[in-house]
Amino acid sequence: MSRYIKNLIRQGEYQQLDFKFEIADAKKIARTFSAFANTTGGTLLIGVKDNGVIVGIKTDEEIYMAEAAADLYCQPKVSYTGHNWKIDGKWVLELKIPKSEHGPHLAPWKNKKMAFIRIGDENHLANSVIYKVLLQKRHQNNGVLVKYLNEEEFLLNYLKQHEFITLSAFTKLMNVTRYKAERILVNLISVGILTYSRIENTYVYMLNQ
């Protein structure tokens, strides 16, 4: 079964796969649990360097730290499955975190709890728009009604001609309140018309292709 882990490592880190040399801080690992659970789920390999070199975990302490990260430091706690693999005489801890329908899951950040999401191979703090999208998805069974008013039509027409827009740009162009601009973006993202990414540490919104 060592081939399974080695094949994973060859893929390199991306949105659904992350490597960690060790778990030195359960609070920091909780951010990865939060990001995977809030986005598309993923696999965390402990005992593997960022460059894919297997160093192995040293003790069972990593297992207990992972439990603390998911159960104590994530709010609500994050479900996961764990498995130890012996690869070339070294132990690698595989943690699988599924996408959650009970989020947003929060993790410690500067003495408070914040939601994280996964974009590419990095974890990012969810801004107010993404946080509200996560909240809305939890209640998606109730449905989302989107009315195409002037602001929605303007935004969609704008995005047919431009690659993306920021929240502040949308607010200024339409001369609407930040609250209203956020609500429009949240609704359009929730029904799959828009998606989001990050450019130079700023969230941007674009048509979902």
N, C-alpha and C positions, 0 to 999 in steps of 0.2 A: 504493500500500500504506500510505500515511500514515493512511488511514481506519482501518485495522486497529489501529494503536497508539492513535489518538485515541479509538476506541471502548473500548479497554481502560482508558484513563485515565478516561473518563467513569464507569466502574463504581466508581471509588474503591478505596481499599485495603480488602482483606478477607482472609479466611483464605488464599486462593490468589493474592493479588496484593499486591505491595509496591512502593513508590516510594522511590528514593534519589537525593538531589541529586548525590552523587558517591561514589566509593569512596576514602575518605581513610585507611581502616585495614582491611587485609585480614582481620585477626583478628575485627573486629566483623562484617564481611560473612559470615564463616564461620558465625556464629551463625544468620544467616538461611538459609544453605544447609542447615545442620543441621536447623533447624526445619521447613523445607519437606520435606526428604527423610524426616524422621521422622514427618511427619503425612500430609498428602494431596497433597504436591507443590505447585508453584506457579510463578508468574512474577515475576521481579524486573526492574523497569525502572530503569535508571541514567540520570540526566540529567533526572529529573522530580522536582519538589518534592512534599512531602506534600499540598499543595493542588491538585496536578494541573498546575501550570504547567511547561511544557517549557523547561528551561534548556540542555539539551544537555551532552554530555561534552566536555571540552576536549582531551584527548589520548588516545592508545592506551593510556596507563598504566592506565586502568580495566580494560581487557581482561586485562592481565598481573596486576593485583591480584585480579581474579575467579578467574584460574587458580590463583594462590597460595592464595586462600581455600578453594577446593574441593579442591585437590591436596595442599597442604602443611599447612594448618591444620585441616582436617577429618580425623577419624580414625574409621573408614576414610574414604578420600576420597569425595567426592560427585560423581556423574555429572551433567552438565548440557549444554545446547546454547546457543550464543550467536549473536546476529544483530544487526548494526548497521542502524538505520533512519534515514534522513534525513527529518526532519519540519520543514517550514517553514525550511529552511536550517540546522537543528540536528540533531546526531547523538544518537540515543537507543540505548542498548545494552539489548537484551532478553536476559535469561537465563532459560531454562526448566529448572527442577529437578523431575524426576519423583519420585513417591513411591518410596522404596527398600525393597527386600526384604532388604537386607543390613545393617540398622542394629542397634542405635542408632548414629547418627553423632554424634561428639563434636566440640566446638569450644572454643577457649580461653575460660576464665573464671577470673579471679583466680589466675593462675599454675597452673591445672590444666585438664583437659579435662572438659567436662560435656555432657550431651545437652540439646538444646533442642527444644521443640515449638511449634506455631503454634495459637493460639486467637484467633479473630477476626482483627483486624489487628495483632496483637502477637506477639512471640516471648517464650517463657517457659522458664525452667529446668525440666526434668522433675524431679519429685520421685522418691523411691525407688519408689513404686507405678508411676508411668508408665514409669520406666526399666525396671522388671522386665516390664511389659507389652510394651515394645519388644523386649526380649530374647526373650520368649516367642513373639512373632509371628515372629521369625526362624526359630524351630524349630517353627512351627505345623503343618508336614507330619506331625509326630509325633502331632498331636491333643492336645486338652486334656480331661482327664476331670474333671468337676465333680460332686462328691457333695453332695446336699442334706442336710446335717446340721443340727443345731440352730442353729448360728451363721448358716448360709446362709439358712435359713427365716426366722429372726428378721430378718435384714437386708432380705430381699425384702418381708416383711410391713411392716416399718418404712417402707420407701420407697414402699409403696402409700398410706401415710397422710401421709408427709412428702415435701417436694420433693427434699431431698438430705440427705446425711450427710457428715461429715468423718471422716478416719481416727481422730483422737483421740476423737471422740464415739463411734464404733463400738467402739473399744477399751475405753472406760469402760463403755458400756452393757452389753456382753457380758462384761466382766471377763476379756478374753483378752490375750495378749501382743501387742505391736505387730507382731512377726513373723507371727503367725497371722492377725491382722487384714489385714495387707498381702497375704498369700498368698490369702486369700479374695477380696479386691477384685481382685487381679491376674487370678485365674482367671475371675471373673464378667465382667470387662471384656474379657478375651481371647476369650471365646465370644460376646460381643455382648449379654449380658444387662444389663450396666451400661455407662454412659459417664461422662465427667468434664467438669468445667469449672472456672472460677476465680471466686470471689467475694471481693472485698476481699483480694486477694493470698493466698488460701487455696484449695487444691484441694478440690473437693467432688465427691461421687459420687452418681449418680442412675440411675433406671431408663432404659434406652435405648428411647425411643418409636419 
